[in-house]
Amino acid sequence: MTVRRPDHTGPCTVVVCRYQPELLAALLDHPARTSRHVDVCVVLERADIVYESPDQQLLARCQKVYTVGSFDSLAELSAVAVDLRLTCPPVVRVCNQNELSQFGAGYLRLLLDDAPADPRHHVAHRDKRLMKQLVREAGVPVTQFRSLADAGDEAAVASVAGELTSPLIVKPAAGFGASSTVKVDAAGLGAAASGLTFDPAQRSRQLIVEEFVPGEDLCVDAVWSGGKALTFVVQRYLRRRMTVLEGALDGSVIVAPEEHPDLYARLREMHARVNAALGIHDGPTHLEVFERPDRQLVFSEIASRAGGGWMQHMIGAYHGRSTWSLLADTVLGEDAAPLHRAWPHVGAIHIRPTAPGIITGAPSDAELLAFPGTITWHRHRQIGDRARLSSPSEWYFDLVLGADTAAELVQTCLRAARTFAIETDAEAVVA
């Protein structure tokens, strides 16, 4: 995130990290880009080319396209920064919508003078230990936690287990998307910590151990410009995301602000403190919060990116406008057009297979259109793709739904989850 507004009084450059086609297209198609002489450059990781099949016509419209082996390579990113400084107009914004490039994008910001005042902030946006420490110092309730640098250190494990109250949540300190996250009691901490299966993209094996917070899971997706919230959308998860691989319903519903003004007010106050603690001033955020049975709000974590999975399809349907077009306005220094509520109540579910294998069946367009409440849908995978079910953030099929009341919306989500399925065959072979 950056602490200053883009200065578009002269030619300038915007850098996009990783392949994010929706944001790239919104920036490249924006009428202000040409009139204000804004160049768009993109930094890809080789994994983007191998797994994302980037649109070459879209990339050809960028002023420069860099490819690095990894966003963890300081040498490669340093070379990119130097070339940008020597050959392009001043960089006024470095955009990053991928947690796995968070550290590298923060380093680029430092080298390109698009950095917050505190150089720790881009680390705190990723490493949950520093994040929680800074947020707690700002007076925000945070669940008790400890750092566990080495899961094989028996003395450290015993110390952590003795200082926290069961049950405990164990996860990578710089994890993402509820991956490699388990719930254990204190006696099982050592076995759970040493037995975690890490995503291959998870480079650090250091852990955070925190006390489990009972209650509901909430999240807030917002877009900020000059410290002001252009959007502020509160969602309730239908089930805790760490349970979805066990068959729990995956999805969320947007909480109507006029029906819950106190909740919105309390979350806005918390978010203001979090933003100040972490140097958040511009761009998108995705805040995760626990609401205890006594209604106390407890900070969980925040990402300096838009919410993933189904969320932006749902929020776009709610606002009647895509988050990416709104982001392009803020990046290019334009005033955002007023938003309008397209539906009274909007939610979404994510449908994944119940077993790994080759995908052999999925809901048809005709079936989806005939289902009462359907707004839109998005297919992440196609027939013939392989389903591994290795992570809660392995995406398959999003279905966005609408209803007239909050209670009706929840029932619509439950009915859709019972109606539609992604079918797999463990014995099938990809042609």
C-alpha positions in Angstrom: 0.0 0.0 0.0 1.2 3.6 -0.5 0.7 6.6 1.7 0.5 9.2 -1.1 -2.0 9.8 -3.9 -0.7 9.3 -7.5 0.6 12.5 -9.1 -0.7 12.6 -12.7 0.4 16.1 -13.5 2.9 14.6 -16.0 3.7 11.3 -17.6 4.0 8.5 -15.1 4.0 4.7 -14.8 1.9 2.1 -13.0 3.4 -1.3 -12.3 1.3 -4.4 -11.8 2.8 -7.4 -10.0 1.9 -10.9 -11.1 -0.7 -11.7 -13.8 -4.1 -10.1 -12.8 -6.0 -9.8 -16.1 -9.0 -8.0 -14.7 -7.0 -5.2 -13.2 -4.7 -5.0 -16.3 -7.6 -4.7 -18.6 -9.3 -2.1 -16.4 -6.1 0.0 -16.4 -5.3 -0.4 -20.1 -8.9 0.4 -21.2 -9.4 3.3 -18.8 -9.9 6.6 -20.8 -7.7 8.5 -18.3 -4.7 6.4 -19.1 -4.1 7.9 -22.5 -5.2 11.5 -21.7 -2.9 11.6 -18.7 0.0 9.7 -20.3 0.1 6.8 -17.9 2.3 3.8 -18.9 1.3 0.4 -17.6 4.1 -2.1 -16.9 3.7 -5.7 -15.6 6.1 -8.0 -13.7 5.3 -11.6 -14.2 6.6 -14.7 -12.4 7.5 -17.7 -14.6 4.7 -19.5 -12.8 2.3 -17.0 -14.3 3.4 -18.0 -17.8 3.3 -21.7 -17.1 0.0 -22.0 -15.2 -2.0 -18.8 -16.1 -1.6 -18.8 -19.9 -1.5 -15.0 -20.0 -3.4 -13.2 -22.8 -0.6 -12.2 -25.1 -2.7 -9.4 -26.7 -3.3 -7.9 -23.3 0.4 -8.1 -22.4 1.3 -6.6 -25.8 -0.6 -3.4 -24.8 1.7 -2.9 -21.7 4.6 -0.6 -22.0 7.0 -3.2 -20.6 6.6 -6.8 -19.5 9.2 -8.2 -17.2 9.6 -11.9 -16.2 11.3 -13.0 -13.0 11.9 -16.5 -11.7 10.5 -15.6 -8.3 9.2 -12.6 -6.5 11.4 -13.8 -3.7 14.5 -13.0 -5.8 16.0 -9.7 -4.6 18.5 -9.7 -7.5 15.8 -10.0 -10.2 13.5 -7.5 -8.6 16.4 -5.0 -8.1 17.2 -5.3 -11.8 13.6 -4.6 -12.7 13.5 -1.6 -10.4 16.7 -0.1 -11.9 15.4 -0.5 -15.4 12.1 1.1 -14.6 13.8 4.1 -13.0 16.1 4.6 -16.0 13.7 4.0 -18.9 10.2 4.9 -17.8 8.4 7.9 -16.4 8.2 8.1 -12.6 6.4 5.1 -11.0 3.4 6.4 -9.0 1.9 3.1 -8.0 2.9 -0.6 -7.6 -0.2 -2.8 -7.6 -0.1 -6.2 -6.2 -3.1 -8.6 -5.8 -1.3 -11.8 -4.9 -0.1 -12.7 -1.4 2.8 -14.8 -2.8 4.3 -11.7 -4.3 3.6 -9.5 -1.3 7.2 -9.4 0.0 8.7 -8.8 -3.5 6.2 -6.1 -4.4 7.0 -4.3 -1.1 10.7 -4.4 -2.0 9.9 -2.9 -5.4 8.0 -0.1 -3.7 11.0 0.7 -1.6 13.2 0.9 -4.6 10.8 2.9 -6.7 9.9 5.5 -4.0 6.3 4.2 -3.7 6.7 3.0 -0.1 5.0 3.8 3.1 6.9 5.7 5.8 7.6 2.5 7.8 9.5 -0.1 5.8 8.1 -2.8 8.1 4.6 -2.4 6.8 4.9 -4.5 3.7 6.3 -7.3 5.8 3.5 -6.9 8.4 0.9 -7.2 5.6 2.1 -10.8 5.1 3.7 -12.1 8.3 0.9 -12.5 10.8 3.2 -12.2 13.8 4.4 -8.7 13.0 0.9 -7.8 11.8 -0.8 -8.8 15.1 2.0 -7.2 17.2 1.5 -3.8 15.4 -2.3 -4.0 15.5 -2.3 -4.9 19.2 -0.1 -2.0 20.0 -2.8 0.2 18.3 -5.3 -0.9 20.9 -7.2 -3.4 18.8 -8.2 -6.7 20.5 -6.1 -9.5 19.0 -6.2 -13.2 19.9 -3.3 -14.4 22.1 -0.5 -15.8 19.9 3.1 -17.0 20.0 5.8 -17.4 17.3 7.1 -20.9 16.7 10.2 -20.7 14.4 11.1 -24.4 14.6 8.4 -27.0 14.9 11.2 -29.5 15.9 12.3 -27.5 18.9 10.7 -29.4 21.7 11.5 -26.7 24.3 9.9 -24.0 22.2 6.8 -26.1 21.6 6.4 -26.8 25.3 6.8 -23.1 26.1 4.2 -22.1 23.6 1.8 -24.8 24.7 2.1 -23.7 28.3 1.5 -20.0 27.6 -1.6 -20.4 25.5 -5.1 -21.8 26.3 -6.5 -24.6 24.2 -7.8 -25.1 21.7 -5.0 -23.7 19.5 -4.8 -22.8 15.8 -1.5 -23.6 14.1 -0.6 -22.2 10.7 2.3 -20.7 8.7 3.3 -17.3 9.9 3.1 -16.0 6.3 0.3 -18.4 5.2 -2.6 -17.7 2.9 -6.2 -18.8 2.3 -6.5 -21.1 5.3 -3.9 -23.5 3.8 -1.9 -25.7 6.2 -4.1 -24.6 9.1 -5.1 -27.0 11.9 -7.0 -26.8 15.2 -5.4 -28.8 18.1 -5.2 -29.0 21.9 -2.0 -28.0 23.7 -1.0 -31.6 24.2 -1.0 -32.2 20.4 0.8 -29.0 19.4 4.2 -30.7 18.8 2.8 -33.4 16.5 0.5 -31.0 14.6 3.2 -28.4 14.1 5.8 -30.9 12.9 3.3 -32.7 10.7 1.9 -29.8 8.7 1.9 -30.2 5.0 2.9 -27.0 3.4 1.9 -25.6 0.0 4.9 -25.8 -2.4 4.7 -22.0 -2.7 5.1 -21.6 1.1 8.8 -20.8 1.4 9.1 -20.1 5.1 8.3 -22.9 7.5 8.0 -20.6 10.6 4.6 -20.9 12.4 2.2 -18.8 14.4 0.2 -20.5 17.1 -2.8 -18.6 18.4 -5.8 -19.3 20.7 -9.0 -20.3 19.1 -11.7 -17.6 19.2 -15.3 -18.9 19.4 -18.1 -17.2 17.6 -18.7 -16.1 14.0 -16.2 -15.3 11.2 -16.7 -12.0 9.5 -14.7 -10.3 6.8 -14.6 -6.8 5.4 -13.6 -6.0 1.8 -12.8 -2.3 1.2 -11.2 -0.1 -1.4 -9.3 2.9 0.0 -8.3 6.2 -1.7 -6.5 8.9 0.2 -7.4 7.2 3.4 -11.1 7.2 2.6 -13.2 4.1 2.1 -14.8 4.1 -1.3 -16.4 0.7 -0.6 -16.9 -1.1 2.7 -18.6 -4.4 2.5 -19.1 -6.7 5.5 -19.6 -10.4 4.9 -20.5 -13.4 7.1 -18.9 -16.7 6.2 -21.5 -19.5 6.0 -19.0 -21.8 7.8 -15.4 -21.3 9.0 -13.1 -21.6 6.0 -10.7 -24.0 7.7 -13.5 -26.6 7.8 -14.5 -26.5 4.1 -12.3 -29.5 3.1 -14.3 -31.5 5.6 -17.5 -31.0 3.6 -18.7 -27.8 5.2 -20.6 -25.2 3.2 -18.2 -22.7 1.6 -19.3 -19.2 0.9 -20.5 -15.9 2.5 -23.3 -13.5 2.5 -23.1 -9.7 2.4 -24.4 -8.0 5.6 -26.8 -5.2 4.7 -25.5 -2.0 6.3 -29.0 -0.6 7.0 -29.9 -3.7 8.9 -26.7 -3.8 11.0 -25.6 -0.2 11.5 -23.9 -0.9 14.8 -21.8 -3.7 13.4 -20.7 -1.5 10.5 -19.8 1.3 12.9 -17.7 -0.9 15.1 -15.9 -2.5 12.2 -15.2 0.9 10.7 -13.6 2.0 14.0 -11.5 -1.1 14.1 -10.4 -0.8 10.5 -9.3 2.8 11.1 -7.0 1.6 13.9 -5.7 -1.3 11.8 -5.0 1.0 8.8 -3.1 3.4 11.0 -1.0 0.6 12.5 -0.1 -0.9 9.2 0.2 2.1 6.9 -2.8 1.3 4.8 -3.9 4.3 2.8 -4.8 3.3 -0.7 -5.9 0.2 -2.6 -8.0 -2.8 -1.7 -8.0 -4.7 1.7 -9.5 -7.9 2.9 -9.9 -7.9 6.7 -10.8 -11.1 8.7 -12.5 -10.6 12.1 -14.0 -12.9 14.8 -17.2 -11.8 16.5 -17.3 -13.5 19.9 -20.6 -14.7 21.5 -20.4 -11.5 23.7 -20.3 -9.5 20.5 -16.6 -8.4 21.0 -14.7 -8.0 17.8 -11.3 -9.7 17.7 -8.8 -9.0 14.9 -7.7 -12.0 12.9 -5.7 -10.8 9.9 -5.7 -8.4 7.0 -4.5 -8.7 3.4 -3.6 -5.7 1.2 -5.5 -7.2 -1.7 -9.1 -7.8 -2.8 -10.8 -10.9 -1.3 -10.3 -14.0 -3.5 -12.4 -16.9 -4.7 -16.0 -15.9 -5.2 -15.9 -12.6 -3.4 -15.2 -10.1 -6.2 -17.9 -11.7 -8.4 -20.3 -11.3 -5.4 -19.3 -7.8 -4.6 -19.4 -6.8 -8.3 -23.0 -8.1 -8.4 -23.8 -6.2 -5.2 -22.4 -2.9 -6.4 -23.4 -3.3 -10.1 -19.8 -2.5 -10.9 -16.5 -4.6 -10.8 -14.0 -4.0 -8.1 -11.3 -3.9 -10.8 -12.8 -0.9 -12.6 -13.1 0.9 -9.3 -9.4 0.1 -8.5 -8.4 1.5 -11.9 -10.1 4.8 -11.1 -8.2 5.1 -7.8 -4.8 4.1 -9.3 -5.2 6.6 -12.2 -6.2 9.4 -9.8 -9.8 9.6 -11.0 -12.9 10.2 -8.8 -14.9 7.1 -8.5 -18.5 7.2 -9.8 -21.2 6.7 -7.1 -22.0 3.0 -6.4 -25.5 1.6 -6.3 -27.0 -1.4 -4.7 -28.1 -3.8 -7.5 -29.7 -6.3 -5.2 -31.2 -6.1 -1.6 -29.2 -9.2 -0.4 -26.4 -10.9 -2.2 -24.3 -13.9 -1.3 -22.3 -16.7 -2.9 -21.2 -20.3 -2.5 -18.2 -22.1 -3.8 -18.8 -25.6 -5.0 -15.9 -28.1 -5.0 -15.9 -31.8 -5.7 -16.4 -34.2 -2.8 -13.5 -36.4 -4.0 -10.3 -35.8 -6.0 -10.0 -37.0 -9.6 -10.7 -35.8 -13.1 -13.7 -33.4 -13.4 -16.4 -35.1 -15.4 -19.5 -33.1 -14.7 -20.6 -29.5 -13.7 -23.8 -27.5 -13.6 -24.9 -26.4 -17.1 -25.7 -22.8 -17.9 -29.4 -23.8 -18.5 -29.6 -25.4 -15.0 -28.0 -22.4 -13.4 -30.3 -19.9 -15.2 -33.4 -21.9 -14.1 -32.4 -21.9 -10.4 -34.3 -19.2 -8.5 -32.0 -16.5 -7.1 -29.1 -17.0 -9.6 -27.3 -13.8 -10.4 -24.1 -15.0 -12.1 -21.5 -17.7 -11.9 -17.8 -18.3 -12.6 -16.0 -21.5 -13.7 -12.4 -21.7 -12.4 -12.0 -25.3 -13.8 -13.3 -27.1 -16.8 -14.3 -30.6 -17.7 -11.2 -32.7 -17.9 -9.2 -30.7 -15.4 -7.9 -32.5 -12.3 -9.3 -31.8 -8.8 -6.8 -32.4 -6.0 -8.7 -30.9 -3.0 -5.4 -30.1 -1.3 -6.3 -26.6 -0.1 -9.3 -24.5 0.9 -8.1 -21.9 -1.7 -8.2 -24.4 -4.6 -11.1 -22.9 -6.6 -13.6 -24.7 -8.8 -17.0 -23.1 -9.2 -18.6 -19.9 -7.8 -22.3 -19.2 -7.8 -23.6 -15.8 -6.8 -27.1 -15.6 -5.5 -29.6 -12.9 -4.6 -32.8 -12.7 -2.4 -35.1 -10.1 -0.9 -34.3 -10.9 2.7 -31.2 -12.1 4.7 -33.0 -15.2 5.9 -34.2 -16.1 2.4 -30.7 -15.6 1.1 -29.2 -18.1 3.5 -31.8 -20.7 2.5 -31.2 -20.0 -1.1 -27.4 -20.7 -0.6 -28.2 -23.9 1.3 -30.6 -25.1 -1.4 -28.1 -24.3 -4.2 -25.4 -26.3 -2.4 -27.7 -29.3 -2.2 -28.7 -28.9 -5.9 -25.4 -28.4 -7.7 -22.3 -30.5 -7.7 -18.9 -30.9 -9.4 -18.5 -34.5 -10.4 -15.1 -36.3 -10.5 -13.8 -39.7 -11.6 -10.7 -41.0 -9.8 -10.1 -43.5 -12.6 -10.5 -41.1 -15.5 -7.5 -40.2 -17.6 -7.0 -36.8 -19.2 -6.9 -37.0 -23.0 
